[in-house]
């Protein structure tokens, strides 16, 4: 596989894996919060900015994604294709609201 194709395939895999994992955690572990101390240290060690609000940072990143491409990447891994309709930016944004 040419170098560019491998990079594109890896980037696509990261896109759908991250989206799938996020939805799974937010639905299966409602109220679960990341270890913010560990996250902060990891971000600082890798030269990334530490967001004040992790939920807002995730929402910002979701807004940047090419959503049709994310759904296209997920399609082969979803048993019931109708379930893809549940994966929208709006639905995930709703899951990111802090639990009451």
mmCIF file as gemmi writes it, N, C-alpha and C atoms, coordinates in Angstrom:
data_model
loop_
_atom_site.group_PDB
_atom_site.id
_atom_site.type_symbol
_atom_site.label_atom_id
_atom_site.label_alt_id
_atom_site.label_comp_id
_atom_site.label_asym_id
_atom_site.label_entity_id
_atom_site.label_seq_id
_atom_site.pdbx_PDB_ins_code
_atom_site.Cartn_x
_atom_site.Cartn_y
_atom_site.Cartn_z
_atom_site.occupancy
_atom_site.B_iso_or_equiv
_atom_site.pdbx_formal_charge
_atom_site.auth_seq_id
_atom_site.auth_asym_id
_atom_site.pdbx_PDB_model_num
ATOM 1 N N . UNK Axp A 1 ? 0.865 -1.181 0 1 0 ? 1 A 1
ATOM 2 C CA . UNK Axp A 1 ? 0 0 0 1 0 ? 1 A 1
ATOM 3 C C . UNK Axp A 1 ? 0.9 1.229 0 1 0 ? 1 A 1
ATOM 4 N N . UNK Axp A 2 ? 0.663 2.172 -0.909 1 0 ? 2 A 1
ATOM 5 C CA . UNK Axp A 2 ? 1.472 3.394 -0.928 1 0 ? 2 A 1
ATOM 6 C C . UNK Axp A 2 ? 1.393 4.128 0.408 1 0 ? 2 A 1
ATOM 7 N N . UNK Axp A 3 ? 2.442 4.867 0.707 1 0 ? 3 A 1
ATOM 8 C CA . UNK Axp A 3 ? 2.548 5.578 1.991 1 0 ? 3 A 1
ATOM 9 C C . UNK Axp A 3 ? 1.346 6.49 2.259 1 0 ? 3 A 1
ATOM 10 N N . UNK Axp A 4 ? 0.912 7.258 1.276 1 0 ? 4 A 1
ATOM 11 C CA . UNK Axp A 4 ? -0.216 8.171 1.467 1 0 ? 4 A 1
ATOM 12 C C . UNK Axp A 4 ? -1.479 7.385 1.782 1 0 ? 4 A 1
ATOM 13 N N . UNK Axp A 5 ? -1.725 6.302 1.083 1 0 ? 5 A 1
ATOM 14 C CA . UNK Axp A 5 ? -2.926 5.49 1.328 1 0 ? 5 A 1
ATOM 15 C C . UNK Axp A 5 ? -2.918 4.926 2.745 1 0 ? 5 A 1
ATOM 16 N N . UNK Axp A 6 ? -1.752 4.468 3.22 1 0 ? 6 A 1
ATOM 17 C CA . UNK Axp A 6 ? -1.67 3.937 4.594 1 0 ? 6 A 1
ATOM 18 C C . UNK Axp A 6 ? -2.012 5.02 5.595 1 0 ? 6 A 1
ATOM 19 N N . UNK Axp A 7 ? -1.481 6.23 5.371 1 0 ? 7 A 1
ATOM 20 C CA . UNK Axp A 7 ? -1.75 7.348 6.277 1 0 ? 7 A 1
ATOM 21 C C . UNK Axp A 7 ? -3.236 7.687 6.267 1 0 ? 7 A 1
ATOM 22 N N . UNK Axp A 8 ? -3.847 7.707 5.079 1 0 ? 8 A 1
ATOM 23 C CA . UNK Axp A 8 ? -5.275 8.011 4.98 1 0 ? 8 A 1
ATOM 24 C C . UNK Axp A 8 ? -6.098 6.93 5.664 1 0 ? 8 A 1
ATOM 25 N N . UNK Axp A 9 ? -5.722 5.678 5.479 1 0 ? 9 A 1
ATOM 26 C CA . UNK Axp A 9 ? -6.449 4.57 6.115 1 0 ? 9 A 1
ATOM 27 C C . UNK Axp A 9 ? -6.324 4.668 7.631 1 0 ? 9 A 1
ATOM 28 N N . UNK Axp A 10 ? -5.143 4.974 8.128 1 0 ? 10 A 1
ATOM 29 C CA . UNK Axp A 10 ? -4.931 5.094 9.577 1 0 ? 10 A 1
ATOM 30 C C . UNK Axp A 10 ? -5.732 6.261 10.137 1 0 ? 10 A 1
ATOM 31 N N . UNK Axp A 11 ? -5.737 7.386 9.409 1 0 ? 11 A 1
ATOM 32 C CA . UNK Axp A 11 ? -6.498 8.553 9.868 1 0 ? 11 A 1
ATOM 33 C C . UNK Axp A 11 ? -7.989 8.231 9.914 1 0 ? 11 A 1
ATOM 34 N N . UNK Axp A 12 ? -8.491 7.522 8.905 1 0 ? 12 A 1
ATOM 35 C CA . UNK Axp A 12 ? -9.902 7.125 8.889 1 0 ? 12 A 1
ATOM 36 C C . UNK Axp A 12 ? -10.197 6.2 10.051 1 0 ? 12 A 1
ATOM 37 N N . UNK Axp A 13 ? -9.294 5.267 10.339 1 0 ? 13 A 1
ATOM 38 C CA . UNK Axp A 13 ? -9.499 4.34 11.455 1 0 ? 13 A 1
ATOM 39 C C . UNK Axp A 13 ? -9.557 5.097 12.771 1 0 ? 13 A 1
ATOM 40 N N . UNK Axp A 14 ? -8.667 6.07 12.949 1 0 ? 14 A 1
ATOM 41 C CA . UNK Axp A 14 ? -8.685 6.861 14.183 1 0 ? 14 A 1
ATOM 42 C C . UNK Axp A 14 ? -9.995 7.624 14.317 1 0 ? 14 A 1
ATOM 43 N N . UNK Axp A 15 ? -10.485 8.137 13.202 1 0 ? 15 A 1
ATOM 44 C CA . UNK Axp A 15 ? -11.716 8.931 13.211 1 0 ? 15 A 1
ATOM 45 C C . UNK Axp A 15 ? -12.891 8.073 13.679 1 0 ? 15 A 1
ATOM 46 N N . UNK Axp A 16 ? -13.082 6.897 13.089 1 0 ? 16 A 1
ATOM 47 C CA . UNK Axp A 16 ? -14.242 6.097 13.485 1 0 ? 16 A 1
ATOM 48 C C . UNK Axp A 16 ? -14.037 5.461 14.835 1 0 ? 16 A 1
ATOM 49 N N . UNK Axp A 17 ? -12.8 5.035 15.147 1 0 ? 17 A 1
ATOM 50 C CA . UNK Axp A 17 ? -12.562 4.407 16.449 1 0 ? 17 A 1
ATOM 51 C C . UNK Axp A 17 ? -12.816 5.397 17.586 1 0 ? 17 A 1
ATOM 52 N N . UNK Axp A 18 ? -12.328 6.602 17.436 1 0 ? 18 A 1
ATOM 53 C CA . UNK Axp A 18 ? -12.513 7.608 18.481 1 0 ? 18 A 1
ATOM 54 C C . UNK Axp A 18 ? -13.986 7.937 18.655 1 0 ? 18 A 1
ATOM 55 N N . UNK Axp A 19 ? -14.701 8.046 17.554 1 0 ? 19 A 1
ATOM 56 C CA . UNK Axp A 19 ? -16.139 8.348 17.621 1 0 ? 19 A 1
ATOM 57 C C . UNK Axp A 19 ? -16.888 7.206 18.287 1 0 ? 19 A 1
ATOM 58 N N . UNK Axp A 20 ? -16.609 5.989 17.857 1 0 ? 20 A 1
ATOM 59 C CA . UNK Axp A 20 ? -17.276 4.816 18.425 1 0 ? 20 A 1
ATOM 60 C C . UNK Axp A 20 ? -16.982 4.704 19.925 1 0 ? 20 A 1
ATOM 61 N N . UNK Axp A 21 ? -15.707 4.828 20.29 1 0 ? 21 A 1
ATOM 62 C CA . UNK Axp A 21 ? -15.329 4.724 21.705 1 0 ? 21 A 1
ATOM 63 C C . UNK Axp A 21 ? -16.008 5.796 22.54 1 0 ? 21 A 1
ATOM 64 N N . UNK Axp A 22 ? -16.045 7.009 22.038 1 0 ? 22 A 1
ATOM 65 C CA . UNK Axp A 22 ? -16.695 8.102 22.763 1 0 ? 22 A 1
ATOM 66 C C . UNK Axp A 22 ? -18.165 7.789 23.017 1 0 ? 22 A 1
ATOM 67 N N . UNK Axp A 23 ? -18.881 7.372 21.98 1 0 ? 23 A 1
ATOM 68 C CA . UNK Axp A 23 ? -20.303 7.052 22.131 1 0 ? 23 A 1
ATOM 69 C C . UNK Axp A 23 ? -20.48 5.89 23.099 1 0 ? 23 A 1
ATOM 70 N N . UNK Axp A 24 ? -19.638 4.881 22.994 1 0 ? 24 A 1
ATOM 71 C CA . UNK Axp A 24 ? -19.754 3.715 23.885 1 0 ? 24 A 1
ATOM 72 C C . UNK Axp A 24 ? -19.567 4.141 25.339 1 0 ? 24 A 1
ATOM 73 N N . UNK Axp A 25 ? -18.513 4.901 25.624 1 0 ? 25 A 1
ATOM 74 C CA . UNK Axp A 25 ? -18.28 5.337 27 1 0 ? 25 A 1
ATOM 75 C C . UNK Axp A 25 ? -19.412 6.209 27.521 1 0 ? 25 A 1
ATOM 76 N N . UNK Axp A 26 ? -19.882 7.12 26.7 1 0 ? 26 A 1
ATOM 77 C CA . UNK Axp A 26 ? -20.926 8.044 27.148 1 0 ? 26 A 1
ATOM 78 C C . UNK Axp A 26 ? -22.266 7.349 27.374 1 0 ? 26 A 1
ATOM 79 N N . UNK Axp A 27 ? -22.512 6.246 26.673 1 0 ? 27 A 1
ATOM 80 C CA . UNK Axp A 27 ? -23.792 5.539 26.853 1 0 ? 27 A 1
ATOM 81 C C . UNK Axp A 27 ? -23.696 4.425 27.889 1 0 ? 27 A 1
ATOM 82 N N . UNK Axp A 28 ? -22.571 3.748 27.95 1 0 ? 28 A 1
ATOM 83 C CA . UNK Axp A 28 ? -22.428 2.618 28.872 1 0 ? 28 A 1
ATOM 84 C C . UNK Axp A 28 ? -21.995 3.03 30.273 1 0 ? 28 A 1
ATOM 85 N N . UNK Axp A 29 ? -21.346 4.15 30.367 1 0 ? 29 A 1
ATOM 86 C CA . UNK Axp A 29 ? -20.793 4.588 31.657 1 0 ? 29 A 1
ATOM 87 C C . UNK Axp A 29 ? -21.222 6.022 31.938 1 0 ? 29 A 1
ATOM 88 N N . UNK Axp A 30 ? -22.519 6.234 31.963 1 0 ? 30 A 1
ATOM 89 C CA . UNK Axp A 30 ? -23.078 7.568 32.182 1 0 ? 30 A 1
ATOM 90 C C . UNK Axp A 30 ? -22.513 8.161 33.469 1 0 ? 30 A 1
ATOM 91 N N . UNK Axp A 31 ? -22.015 9.361 33.378 1 0 ? 31 A 1
ATOM 92 C CA . UNK Axp A 31 ? -21.477 10.017 34.562 1 0 ? 31 A 1
ATOM 93 C C . UNK Axp A 31 ? -19.992 9.765 34.785 1 0 ? 31 A 1
ATOM 94 N N . UNK Axp A 32 ? -19.398 8.861 34 1 0 ? 32 A 1
ATOM 95 C CA . UNK Axp A 32 ? -17.97 8.595 34.137 1 0 ? 32 A 1
ATOM 96 C C . UNK Axp A 32 ? -17.178 9.806 33.648 1 0 ? 32 A 1
ATOM 97 N N . UNK Axp A 33 ? -16.234 10.232 34.425 1 0 ? 33 A 1
ATOM 98 C CA . UNK Axp A 33 ? -15.399 11.38 34.085 1 0 ? 33 A 1
ATOM 99 C C . UNK Axp A 33 ? -13.977 10.887 33.837 1 0 ? 33 A 1
ATOM 100 N N . UNK Axp A 34 ? -13.274 11.515 32.906 1 0 ? 34 A 1
ATOM 101 C CA . UNK Axp A 34 ? -11.876 11.127 32.707 1 0 ? 34 A 1
ATOM 102 C C . UNK Axp A 34 ? -11.04 11.509 33.921 1 0 ? 34 A 1
ATOM 103 N N . UNK Axp A 35 ? -9.931 10.832 34.075 1 0 ? 35 A 1
ATOM 104 C CA . UNK Axp A 35 ? -8.97 11.18 35.115 1 0 ? 35 A 1
ATOM 105 C C . UNK Axp A 35 ? -8.282 12.449 34.64 1 0 ? 35 A 1
ATOM 106 N N . UNK Axp A 36 ? -8.781 13.59 35.102 1 0 ? 36 A 1
ATOM 107 C CA . UNK Axp A 36 ? -8.319 14.876 34.592 1 0 ? 36 A 1
ATOM 108 C C . UNK Axp A 36 ? -6.853 15.146 34.905 1 0 ? 36 A 1
ATOM 109 N N . UNK Axp A 37 ? -6.368 14.673 36.024 1 0 ? 37 A 1
ATOM 110 C CA . UNK Axp A 37 ? -4.951 14.84 36.357 1 0 ? 37 A 1
ATOM 111 C C . UNK Axp A 37 ? -4.064 14.098 35.363 1 0 ? 37 A 1
ATOM 112 N N . UNK Axp A 38 ? -4.426 12.866 35.075 1 0 ? 38 A 1
ATOM 113 C CA . UNK Axp A 38 ? -3.677 12.057 34.115 1 0 ? 38 A 1
ATOM 114 C C . UNK Axp A 38 ? -3.76 12.667 32.717 1 0 ? 38 A 1
ATOM 115 N N . UNK Axp A 39 ? -4.961 13.089 32.336 1 0 ? 39 A 1
ATOM 116 C CA . UNK Axp A 39 ? -5.154 13.715 31.027 1 0 ? 39 A 1
ATOM 117 C C . UNK Axp A 39 ? -4.313 14.985 30.903 1 0 ? 39 A 1
ATOM 118 N N . UNK Axp A 40 ? -4.334 15.809 31.936 1 0 ? 40 A 1
ATOM 119 C CA . UNK Axp A 40 ? -3.562 17.063 31.929 1 0 ? 40 A 1
ATOM 120 C C . UNK Axp A 40 ? -2.076 16.772 31.759 1 0 ? 40 A 1
ATOM 121 N N . UNK Axp A 41 ? -1.556 15.807 32.524 1 0 ? 41 A 1
ATOM 122 C CA . UNK Axp A 41 ? -0.134 15.462 32.43 1 0 ? 41 A 1
ATOM 123 C C . UNK Axp A 41 ? 0.22 14.946 31.039 1 0 ? 41 A 1
ATOM 124 N N . UNK Axp A 42 ? -0.625 14.087 30.477 1 0 ? 42 A 1
ATOM 125 C CA . UNK Axp A 42 ? -0.367 13.528 29.147 1 0 ? 42 A 1
ATOM 126 C C . UNK Axp A 42 ? -0.369 14.623 28.086 1 0 ? 42 A 1
ATOM 127 N N . UNK Axp A 43 ? -1.33 15.527 28.182 1 0 ? 43 A 1
ATOM 128 C CA . UNK Axp A 43 ? -1.394 16.622 27.21 1 0 ? 43 A 1
ATOM 129 C C . UNK Axp A 43 ? -0.165 17.524 27.31 1 0 ? 43 A 1
ATOM 130 N N . UNK Axp A 44 ? 0.252 17.837 28.526 1 0 ? 44 A 1
ATOM 131 C CA . UNK Axp A 44 ? 1.418 18.701 28.711 1 0 ? 44 A 1
ATOM 132 C C . UNK Axp A 44 ? 2.69 18.019 28.193 1 0 ? 44 A 1
ATOM 133 N N . UNK Axp A 45 ? 2.826 16.715 28.451 1 0 ? 45 A 1
ATOM 134 C CA . UNK Axp A 45 ? 4.018 15.986 28.015 1 0 ? 45 A 1
ATOM 135 C C . UNK Axp A 45 ? 4.116 15.9 26.496 1 0 ? 45 A 1
ATOM 136 N N . UNK Axp A 46 ? 2.972 15.93 25.819 1 0 ? 46 A 1
ATOM 137 C CA . UNK Axp A 46 ? 2.976 15.819 24.358 1 0 ? 46 A 1
ATOM 138 C C . UNK Axp A 46 ? 2.863 17.181 23.678 1 0 ? 46 A 1
ATOM 139 N N . UNK Axp A 47 ? 2.926 18.252 24.477 1 0 ? 47 A 1
ATOM 140 C CA . UNK Axp A 47 ? 2.928 19.591 23.907 1 0 ? 47 A 1
ATOM 141 C C . UNK Axp A 47 ? 1.567 20.106 23.485 1 0 ? 47 A 1
ATOM 142 N N . UNK Axp A 48 ? 0.503 19.486 23.966 1 0 ? 48 A 1
ATOM 143 C CA . UNK Axp A 48 ? -0.851 19.939 23.629 1 0 ? 48 A 1
ATOM 144 C C . UNK Axp A 48 ? -1.376 20.866 24.721 1 0 ? 48 A 1
ATOM 145 N N . UNK Axp A 49 ? -2.254 21.752 24.322 1 0 ? 49 A 1
ATOM 146 C CA . UNK Axp A 49 ? -2.882 22.662 25.273 1 0 ? 49 A 1
ATOM 147 C C . UNK Axp A 49 ? -3.845 21.876 26.17 1 0 ? 49 A 1
ATOM 148 N N . UNK Axp A 50 ? -3.926 22.294 27.399 1 0 ? 50 A 1
ATOM 149 C CA . UNK Axp A 50 ? -4.836 21.657 28.356 1 0 ? 50 A 1
ATOM 150 C C . UNK Axp A 50 ? -6.143 22.446 28.344 1 0 ? 50 A 1
ATOM 151 N N . UNK Axp A 51 ? -7.235 21.826 27.905 1 0 ? 51 A 1
ATOM 152 C CA . UNK Axp A 51 ? -8.502 22.556 27.86 1 0 ? 51 A 1
ATOM 153 C C . UNK Axp A 51 ? -9.057 22.792 29.261 1 0 ? 51 A 1
ATOM 154 N N . UNK Axp A 52 ? -9.734 23.899 29.42 1 0 ? 52 A 1
ATOM 155 C CA . UNK Axp A 52 ? -10.372 24.2 30.709 1 0 ? 52 A 1
ATOM 156 C C . UNK Axp A 52 ? -11.566 23.272 30.929 1 0 ? 52 A 1
ATOM 157 N N . UNK Axp A 53 ? -12.229 22.892 29.846 1 0 ? 53 A 1
ATOM 158 C CA . UNK Axp A 53 ? -13.427 22.059 29.925 1 0 ? 53 A 1
ATOM 159 C C . UNK Axp A 53 ? -13.3 20.951 28.886 1 0 ? 53 A 1
ATOM 160 N N . UNK Axp A 54 ? -13.102 19.707 29.342 1 0 ? 54 A 1
ATOM 161 C CA . UNK Axp A 54 ? -12.879 18.605 28.407 1 0 ? 54 A 1
ATOM 162 C C . UNK Axp A 54 ? -14.089 18.371 27.505 1 0 ? 54 A 1
ATOM 163 N N . UNK Axp A 55 ? -15.282 18.566 28.038 1 0 ? 55 A 1
ATOM 164 C CA . UNK Axp A 55 ? -16.489 18.357 27.219 1 0 ? 55 A 1
ATOM 165 C C . UNK Axp A 55 ? -16.553 19.358 26.063 1 0 ? 55 A 1
ATOM 166 N N . UNK Axp A 56 ? -16.237 20.617 26.349 1 0 ? 56 A 1
ATOM 167 C CA . UNK Axp A 56 ? -16.235 21.645 25.303 1 0 ? 56 A 1
ATOM 168 C C . UNK Axp A 56 ? -15.156 21.338 24.264 1 0 ? 56 A 1
ATOM 169 N N . UNK Axp A 57 ? -14.007 20.837 24.716 1 0 ? 57 A 1
ATOM 170 C CA . UNK Axp A 57 ? -12.926 20.492 23.786 1 0 ? 57 A 1
ATOM 171 C C . UNK Axp A 57 ? -13.347 19.354 22.859 1 0 ? 57 A 1
ATOM 172 N N . UNK Axp A 58 ? -14.055 18.368 23.389 1 0 ? 58 A 1
ATOM 173 C CA . UNK Axp A 58 ? -14.534 17.256 22.557 1 0 ? 58 A 1
ATOM 174 C C . UNK Axp A 58 ? -15.575 17.762 21.566 1 0 ? 58 A 1
ATOM 175 N N . UNK Axp A 59 ? -16.476 18.61 22.018 1 0 ? 59 A 1
ATOM 176 C CA . UNK Axp A 59 ? -17.479 19.184 21.11 1 0 ? 59 A 1
ATOM 177 C C . UNK Axp A 59 ? -16.821 19.974 19.983 1 0 ? 59 A 1
ATOM 178 N N . UNK Axp A 60 ? -15.788 20.716 20.318 1 0 ? 60 A 1
ATOM 179 C CA . UNK Axp A 60 ? -15.056 21.485 19.316 1 0 ? 60 A 1
ATOM 180 C C . UNK Axp A 60 ? -14.45 20.556 18.263 1 0 ? 60 A 1
ATOM 181 N N . UNK Axp A 61 ? -13.855 19.478 18.744 1 0 ? 61 A 1
ATOM 182 C CA . UNK Axp A 61 ? -13.233 18.507 17.824 1 0 ? 61 A 1
ATOM 183 C C . UNK Axp A 61 ? -14.287 17.836 16.95 1 0 ? 61 A 1
ATOM 184 N N . UNK Axp A 62 ? -15.432 17.502 17.522 1 0 ? 62 A 1
ATOM 185 C CA . UNK Axp A 62 ? -16.517 16.889 16.744 1 0 ? 62 A 1
ATOM 186 C C . UNK Axp A 62 ? -16.982 17.818 15.629 1 0 ? 62 A 1
ATOM 187 N N . UNK Axp A 63 ? -17.009 19.111 15.905 1 0 ? 63 A 1
ATOM 188 C CA . UNK Axp A 63 ? -17.448 20.085 14.91 1 0 ? 63 A 1
ATOM 189 C C . UNK Axp A 63 ? -16.493 20.131 13.719 1 0 ? 63 A 1
ATOM 190 N N . UNK Axp A 64 ? -15.238 19.762 13.935 1 0 ? 64 A 1
ATOM 191 C CA . UNK Axp A 64 ? -14.234 19.802 12.873 1 0 ? 64 A 1
ATOM 192 C C . UNK Axp A 64 ? -14.287 18.573 11.961 1 0 ? 64 A 1
ATOM 193 N N . UNK Axp A 65 ? -14.898 17.488 12.437 1 0 ? 65 A 1
ATOM 194 C CA . UNK Axp A 65 ? -14.892 16.245 11.667 1 0 ? 65 A 1
ATOM 195 C C . UNK Axp A 65 ? -15.804 16.311 10.453 1 0 ? 65 A 1
ATOM 196 N N . UNK Axp A 66 ? -15.402 15.629 9.411 1 0 ? 66 A 1
ATOM 197 C CA . UNK Axp A 66 ? -16.223 15.461 8.214 1 0 ? 66 A 1
ATOM 198 C C . UNK Axp A 66 ? -17.209 14.34 8.545 1 0 ? 66 A 1
ATOM 199 N N . UNK Axp A 67 ? -18.418 14.724 8.977 1 0 ? 67 A 1
ATOM 200 C CA . UNK Axp A 67 ? -19.365 13.747 9.519 1 0 ? 67 A 1
ATOM 201 C C . UNK Axp A 67 ? -19.761 12.662 8.516 1 0 ? 67 A 1
ATOM 202 N N . UNK Axp A 68 ? -20.039 12.974 7.26 1 0 ? 68 A 1
ATOM 203 C CA . UNK Axp A 68 ? -20.318 11.901 6.304 1 0 ? 68 A 1
ATOM 204 C C . UNK Axp A 68 ? -19.163 10.893 6.208 1 0 ? 68 A 1
ATOM 205 N N . UNK Axp A 69 ? -17.927 11.371 6.317 1 0 ? 69 A 1
ATOM 206 C CA . UNK Axp A 69 ? -16.775 10.468 6.276 1 0 ? 69 A 1
ATOM 207 C C . UNK Axp A 69 ? -16.73 9.58 7.521 1 0 ? 69 A 1
ATOM 208 N N . UNK Axp A 70 ? -17.053 10.146 8.678 1 0 ? 70 A 1
ATOM 209 C CA . UNK Axp A 70 ? -17.088 9.349 9.91 1 0 ? 70 A 1
ATOM 210 C C . UNK Axp A 70 ? -18.116 8.232 9.765 1 0 ? 70 A 1
ATOM 211 N N . UNK Axp A 71 ? -19.303 8.568 9.291 1 0 ? 71 A 1
ATOM 212 C CA . UNK Axp A 71 ? -20.355 7.558 9.126 1 0 ? 71 A 1
ATOM 213 C C . UNK Axp A 71 ? -19.959 6.518 8.081 1 0 ? 71 A 1
ATOM 214 N N . UNK Axp A 72 ? -19.308 6.95 7.037 1 0 ? 72 A 1
ATOM 215 C CA . UNK Axp A 72 ? -18.836 6.023 5.998 1 0 ? 72 A 1
ATOM 216 C C . UNK Axp A 72 ? -17.803 5.06 6.592 1 0 ? 72 A 1
ATOM 217 N N . UNK Axp A 73 ? -16.932 5.58 7.46 1 0 ? 73 A 1
ATOM 218 C CA . UNK Axp A 73 ? -15.918 4.745 8.111 1 0 ? 73 A 1
ATOM 219 C C . UNK Axp A 73 ? -16.549 3.741 9.079 1 0 ? 73 A 1
ATOM 220 N N . UNK Axp A 74 ? -17.614 4.17 9.751 1 0 ? 74 A 1
ATOM 221 C CA . UNK Axp A 74 ? -18.279 3.308 10.732 1 0 ? 74 A 1
ATOM 222 C C . UNK Axp A 74 ? -19.146 2.227 10.092 1 0 ? 74 A 1
ATOM 223 N N . UNK Axp A 75 ? -19.69 2.506 8.927 1 0 ? 75 A 1
ATOM 224 C CA . UNK Axp A 75 ? -20.666 1.622 8.28 1 0 ? 75 A 1
ATOM 225 C C . UNK Axp A 75 ? -20.268 0.138 8.293 1 0 ? 75 A 1
ATOM 226 N N . UNK Axp A 76 ? -19.043 -0.235 7.931 1 0 ? 76 A 1
ATOM 227 C CA . UNK Axp A 76 ? -18.711 -1.67 7.91 1 0 ? 76 A 1
ATOM 228 C C . UNK Axp A 76 ? -18.714 -2.336 9.291 1 0 ? 76 A 1
ATOM 229 N N . UNK Axp A 77 ? -18.667 -1.547 10.35 1 0 ? 77 A 1
ATOM 230 C CA . UNK Axp A 77 ? -18.552 -2.092 11.694 1 0 ? 77 A 1
ATOM 231 C C . UNK Axp A 77 ? -19.868 -2.081 12.474 1 0 ? 77 A 1
ATOM 232 N N . UNK Axp A 78 ? -20.918 -1.572 11.864 1 0 ? 78 A 1
ATOM 233 C CA . UNK Axp A 78 ? -22.221 -1.478 12.525 1 0 ? 78 A 1
ATOM 234 C C . UNK Axp A 78 ? -23.13 -2.562 11.955 1 0 ? 78 A 1
ATOM 235 N N . UNK Axp A 79 ? -23.589 -3.451 12.842 1 0 ? 79 A 1
ATOM 236 C CA . UNK Axp A 79 ? -24.44 -4.567 12.398 1 0 ? 79 A 1
ATOM 237 C C . UNK Axp A 79 ? -25.74 -4.083 11.776 1 0 ? 79 A 1
ATOM 238 N N . UNK Axp A 80 ? -26.47 -3.276 12.509 1 0 ? 80 A 1
ATOM 239 C CA . UNK Axp A 80 ? -27.758 -2.765 12.021 1 0 ? 80 A 1
ATOM 240 C C . UNK Axp A 80 ? -27.523 -1.371 11.449 1 0 ? 80 A 1
ATOM 241 N N . UNK Axp A 81 ? -27.566 -1.261 10.141 1 0 ? 81 A 1
ATOM 242 C CA . UNK Axp A 81 ? -27.259 -0.007 9.471 1 0 ? 81 A 1
ATOM 243 C C . UNK Axp A 81 ? -28.176 1.139 9.912 1 0 ? 81 A 1
ATOM 244 N N . UNK Axp A 82 ? -29.388 0.809 10.359 1 0 ? 82 A 1
ATOM 245 C CA . UNK Axp A 82 ? -30.295 1.847 10.865 1 0 ? 82 A 1
ATOM 246 C C . UNK Axp A 82 ? -29.71 2.554 12.091 1 0 ? 82 A 1
ATOM 247 N N . UNK Axp A 83 ? -28.82 1.872 12.816 1 0 ? 83 A 1
ATOM 248 C CA . UNK Axp A 83 ? -28.204 2.463 14.001 1 0 ? 83 A 1
ATOM 249 C C . UNK Axp A 83 ? -27.327 3.667 13.658 1 0 ? 83 A 1
ATOM 250 N N . UNK Axp A 84 ? -26.866 3.734 12.417 1 0 ? 84 A 1
ATOM 251 C CA . UNK Axp A 84 ? -26.047 4.889 12.013 1 0 ? 84 A 1
ATOM 252 C C . UNK Axp A 84 ? -26.825 6.196 12.121 1 0 ? 84 A 1
ATOM 253 N N . UNK Axp A 85 ? -28.144 6.106 11.984 1 0 ? 85 A 1
ATOM 254 C CA . UNK Axp A 85 ? -28.971 7.313 12.094 1 0 ? 85 A 1
ATOM 255 C C . UNK Axp A 85 ? -28.905 7.896 13.511 1 0 ? 85 A 1
ATOM 256 N N . UNK Axp A 86 ? -28.563 7.064 14.476 1 0 ? 86 A 1
ATOM 257 C CA . UNK Axp A 86 ? -28.459 7.523 15.865 1 0 ? 86 A 1
ATOM 258 C C . UNK Axp A 86 ? -27.154 8.259 16.129 1 0 ? 86 A 1
ATOM 259 N N . UNK Axp A 87 ? -26.198 8.104 15.227 1 0 ? 87 A 1
ATOM 260 C CA . UNK Axp A 87 ? -24.89 8.724 15.412 1 0 ? 87 A 1
ATOM 261 C C . UNK Axp A 87 ? -24.833 10.055 14.67 1 0 ? 87 A 1
ATOM 262 N N . UNK Axp A 88 ? -25.254 11.065 15.339 1 0 ? 88 A 1
ATOM 263 C CA . UNK Axp A 88 ? -25.192 12.411 14.772 1 0 ? 88 A 1
ATOM 264 C C . UNK Axp A 88 ? -24.413 13.291 15.741 1 0 ? 88 A 1
ATOM 265 N N . UNK Axp A 89 ? -23.927 14.389 15.231 1 0 ? 89 A 1
ATOM 266 C CA . UNK Axp A 89 ? -23.235 15.341 16.115 1 0 ? 89 A 1
ATOM 267 C C . UNK Axp A 89 ? -24.152 15.781 17.252 1 0 ? 89 A 1
ATOM 268 N N . UNK Axp A 90 ? -25.415 16.011 16.907 1 0 ? 90 A 1
ATOM 269 C CA . UNK Axp A 90 ? -26.379 16.483 17.896 1 0 ? 90 A 1
ATOM 270 C C . UNK Axp A 90 ? -26.597 15.441 19.003 1 0 ? 90 A 1
ATOM 271 N N . UNK Axp A 91 ? -26.699 14.176 18.605 1 0 ? 91 A 1
ATOM 272 C CA . UNK Axp A 91 ? -26.903 13.109 19.598 1 0 ? 91 A 1
ATOM 273 C C . UNK Axp A 91 ? -25.698 13 20.526 1 0 ? 91 A 1
ATOM 274 N N . UNK Axp A 92 ? -24.509 13.074 19.953 1 0 ? 92 A 1
ATOM 275 C CA . UNK Axp A 92 ? -23.3 12.978 20.771 1 0 ? 92 A 1
ATOM 276 C C . UNK Axp A 92 ? -23.158 14.214 21.661 1 0 ? 92 A 1
ATOM 277 N N . UNK Axp A 93 ? -23.515 15.369 21.141 1 0 ? 93 A 1
ATOM 278 C CA . UNK Axp A 93 ? -23.489 16.59 21.961 1 0 ? 93 A 1
ATOM 279 C C . UNK Axp A 93 ? -24.42 16.432 23.152 1 0 ? 93 A 1
ATOM 280 N N . UNK Axp A 94 ? -25.576 15.828 22.943 1 0 ? 94 A 1
ATOM 281 C CA . UNK Axp A 94 ? -26.503 15.57 24.039 1 0 ? 94 A 1
ATOM 282 C C . UNK Axp A 94 ? -25.888 14.649 25.102 1 0 ? 94 A 1
ATOM 283 N N . UNK Axp A 95 ? -25.144 13.65 24.652 1 0 ? 95 A 1
ATOM 284 C CA . UNK Axp A 95 ? -24.481 12.737 25.589 1 0 ? 95 A 1
ATOM 285 C C . UNK Axp A 95 ? -23.379 13.428 26.368 1 0 ? 95 A 1
ATOM 286 N N . UNK Axp A 96 ? -22.802 14.474 25.788 1 0 ? 96 A 1
ATOM 287 C CA . UNK Axp A 96 ? -21.71 15.188 26.446 1 0 ? 96 A 1
ATOM 288 C C . UNK Axp A 96 ? -22.187 16.183 27.501 1 0 ? 96 A 1
ATOM 289 N N . UNK Axp A 97 ? -23.493 16.411 27.565 1 0 ? 97 A 1
ATOM 290 C CA . UNK Axp A 97 ? -23.992 17.306 28.619 1 0 ? 97 A 1
ATOM 291 C C . UNK Axp A 97 ? -23.712 16.664 29.975 1 0 ? 97 A 1
ATOM 292 N N . UNK Axp A 98 ? -23.26 17.445 30.923 1 0 ? 98 A 1
ATOM 293 C CA . UNK Axp A 98 ? -22.97 16.865 32.252 1 0 ? 98 A 1
ATOM 294 C C . UNK Axp A 98 ? -24.208 16.22 32.853 1 0 ? 98 A 1
ATOM 295 N N . UNK Axp A 99 ? -24.037 15.053 33.496 1 0 ? 99 A 1
ATOM 296 C CA . UNK Axp A 99 ? -25.193 14.404 34.136 1 0 ? 99 A 1
ATOM 297 C C . UNK Axp A 99 ? -25.718 15.244 35.292 1 0 ? 99 A 1
ATOM 298 N N . UNK Axp A 100 ? -27.006 15.129 35.514 1 0 ? 100 A 1
ATOM 299 C CA . UNK Axp A 100 ? -27.63 15.91 36.62 1 0 ? 100 A 1
ATOM 300 C C . UNK Axp A 100 ? -27.667 15.108 37.87 1 0 ? 100 A 1
